[in-house]
């Protein structure tokens, strides 16, 4: 039995363990919101765990290290980095995680439209609005097309979650693997071989004994290397060349089929 465990999580809410972050600079409000959200989602059909942050900088640092969250519950009025500015940074980095603003700053509700939040809930009406919030989050996550992979680190209790649509490349570095996403990079103790087998259905291919790439991010394929969309170059092993081309074309053909299907549905 492999020590590295990867669990593919479906989009059926009752079967998925989702992860959320709460960011609120007031300790009492943070504890209150954390308690009520845990209680509300525990009573729903949506399985959700929560991480609490008292500073937006800490939340931002965790996300940049590769921590994945399905939903962010943010206060707006926070020192140094308010909830709207935090969300703008995440959006500009390509991260489109669902965001819920929990605030009494009703006058700022229109400013939040630029970052397209999922929901805005007033603190003064938190209890009354909580059932509607749970319904909105449940609907959003059920409709989401994201596929998550959860990786349990070797010789550790650490568990990491990645969205395969944002995971670009994995590089073996000794006993560790470097996971590079569209928002950052994370080192985890695991084996590349186990990852390659399980991620293949999601468009990943091993192009070299030390590299596993997401074909969605391949810009071009050369004789001895491939170039990603961010223009970084990855070596291609001689024995992997044909497999890379085949996997890349399969992913491109699949995306074209989906695009044409979507277009047909919109034209009906």
Secondary structure, DSSP 8 states (H G I E B T S, - for coil): --SSEEEEE-S-GGG--EEEEEE-SSHHHHHHHHHHHHHHHHTSS--EEEEEESSHHHHHHHHHTT---SEEEE-S--SSS-HHHHHHHHHHTT---EEEEE-S-GGGGGGGGGGT-SEEE-GGGHHHHHHHHHHHHHHHHHH----EEEEE-TTSS-EEEEETTTEEEEEEETTEEEEEESS-EEEEE--HHHHHHHHGGGTEEEEETTEEEEGGGEEEE-SSEEEETT--EEE--GGGHHHHHHHHHHHHHHHHHHHHHHHHHHH-
